[in-house]
């Protein structure tokens, strides 16, 4: 796209970046201590908390990676997002209530804090912090790569040799993220989430209608894909073009694995009144359902338009959403969506930088019995370190946005999900079982992912490393629990939380 041929897209993106800058300045003035930086002072209302939780889970992974994955795998990619019909309720009823109540009786800022106070074990909380850091770097890599693809599509960034370069664009975007993350911490993130949440719900509905219309309506869309040589009828089958284990693995990891996602769990600490949690499933689930329309609409429209000869075949599947918006969406709508996706990526990146820095400067030192004196200053320095590590990881990993996101989501799911979800609801689980579960999930997910990519220990066709690691983590948790003697009862305040 010639840069100045669609000025409203450029204007929308620049306005958004200006809003983000303003939020960062405003949030910096309100960030006075570590409690403000890490959990927004625990003064956030229901609407902001719900939208912040939704937008933490819906970002570059969904809005750019989702359509790209559909273009590559067919409708099997929908196994990732179909679970939104129940995951919000599962999340709120299983772990959110107890996490929020724990923060009422103990000084808790992070998910590893919850492990420490539930199990009275520094080893357990330290391993949880390690798993959180690994997953954070992976998930930030997703956001940074998506950011590079998007900014390169909007502004046409070039490298030193004059070639189109999403990596140069990524460096520009990361610089903006670092500014307001270092300045405002979680306060900046949640209010960027609020802005982005409203923006994306409106844009998602409009994009879905536009996508179906541009493809000629549902009937023509389906017929175009079904009769295409490039895609064919298998593209539209429930499992698309992938083995059955891939579809089932997607569903397992992205439904049950939601219970271990710290970027969502962390938001519950910020809610000002735990009694408001009863409305969260409706608000989170409803907003997620609306936003996922972008994935489904663009994911199906682009293959149909390619099959109809109205759009060139993509050499890079992650370009599906930007290419559709630039070529087929009205300019004002495209500008709105681009601004919304930028907001999604940046607010989610800020959330991860905040929880990652908290793990690095709070949870790890506490596990080593060496707490830092100035956590606010150290947290801001940690943000820069984690961002650079994530950028390098994204550069060297080299895969689709959605597949990189699956690895990161799976790391959180396998390492944190079983011990947290079961441990907060079953007093019989001892610290040794939680520790073994975390270690199993983290090591197995990393080991299988690396071995599978290097073809050293290839898994059966279609099997996801994260699904194997999550199942193993649950198995180890229950096995060690049953083989261990009953632990000492939790302390009275923790017992009251678990009985609530």
Phi, psi and omega in degrees: 000123172302136190304317186265007183285337179227076188297333182295331177293316178296316181299316180299316181295319180293320177299317180299314180299325176295320178297317179299317178301315180296319178298319179299317179295314180298316182292326180299325180288337180264355183262103187247343182208178183296326179297320176294316186292320187266325182228026174055033177070006182053045183232023186265136181280180185298309185299313181295318180296316181297313180291326177294322177294317178297311185290336175295329180269340182245110185211219179300330178301315183277311190282332176249314181293323182300304177301324178295321179291321176298318178300326182276320190248347185087198186290356174300334180297338182289346175296340178287319188258352182294338183285356179298346179294340183222348186293328180297315177295317179301316181296312184290319185280337184268315186234329189299315183300314183289325176299316182293320179292326177299323180288347175281328186255345179227163179275087187240127178245335192228170176293316174301328173304318180297321177297317182297313184284334176284317188253356182052044183222120177289328178296315180298314181291325178295317177294322176298321178295321178296315177298321179295319180294317179298312179295324179297315179297320177296314183290324175296324175301322176299311182296318182293320179293317178298321179297318178297316179299318184288312182294324178296323179291323183282310189258351179063044183299147182233152176272191184299331182267006178084011180267147176302133186215106173294340181287322174295317178298321179297320179298321178296312181296319180297325178298318179294316179301316182298325181300304187279341175288316179294321184285308192251350179056221186288334177298315177299319183296314186290326179280335168293322176301318180299313178300313183292323183299312177297318181300314186286326178295319177293314183293324183298316179295318180293320180293320180300313179296316180297318181297314178297320181294314181294331179278358178094013182096164184303318184295312180293323178302310181297316182294322180297316180290318184297323184265004182281141176290324183288323185252295176081176185296331180297333180301327184264356176295155182308325179260007176056233183248020185246160176298157182300328182292334178290312178299314179295323178295317176303312183296317181297311184293318186271359172257290180296325182294346177301332182294348181246015184272104187294332180292338173269315182299323183300329183295332183292335176296334188277342185298131185288333183221113183298340179294341180283351182300335183297338180267353187293317180304317180296315184288318180291310182297319180295315180291324176297318181298319178294316184292329182290349176299330177297314179304308185291316183296305181290323181300327179267327183290320183297311175301322179295317180292323175296316180296327179281355181078012181266356181213138180290147176299143184277134173274338178231106185306329180295350177276001186303308183293309178301319181297316179297313183296321181288328186264330191235340182274146172305147188301318181295318178295317179300318178298319179298315182291316178302317178297320179295319179292320175303316179297318181299313183295314186289321180292321178293319178300319178298319178300316181292321178297322180292313182288328177293317179294324177298319178296321185285321186258348180244304189288314180295312177299322178294321178296328179269004181061033178228066182296146180275147182283316183247084183291329180295311180295315180296323179298321179293321176293323180296326178304315181296315181299313182294321179298317179294319178298318180293321179297318178295318179299316180299320182295317186272339182291313172059066178212177177302148179305313184293325179287324173296321177294323178298320177298313182293314178301318180294327177297312177298315184299310185288323184281322189250328189302303184299312183295323182284309184295315181283319183296329179280349183242354183224111183292341183291340183288120179270169181299322182295326178291318178297318180297314180297321180295313180299313182297317179298311182298316183292308183294317183292319180296313179295314183297314180293322179297312181293317180294321180293318179293326180274000182060027177277325180217070184295137178280170175301151183307127175087352183282129179272129177305321182293328178292319177296315181295320180295316179297319179294322180297315176299315183300313180296319180302310182290322181296312181294324178298313181291331181274350182264151174293156179303133181284170174296144178301149176300160176298155188308318182291323177290324178295322178295321178297315183289335179274350185293000000 
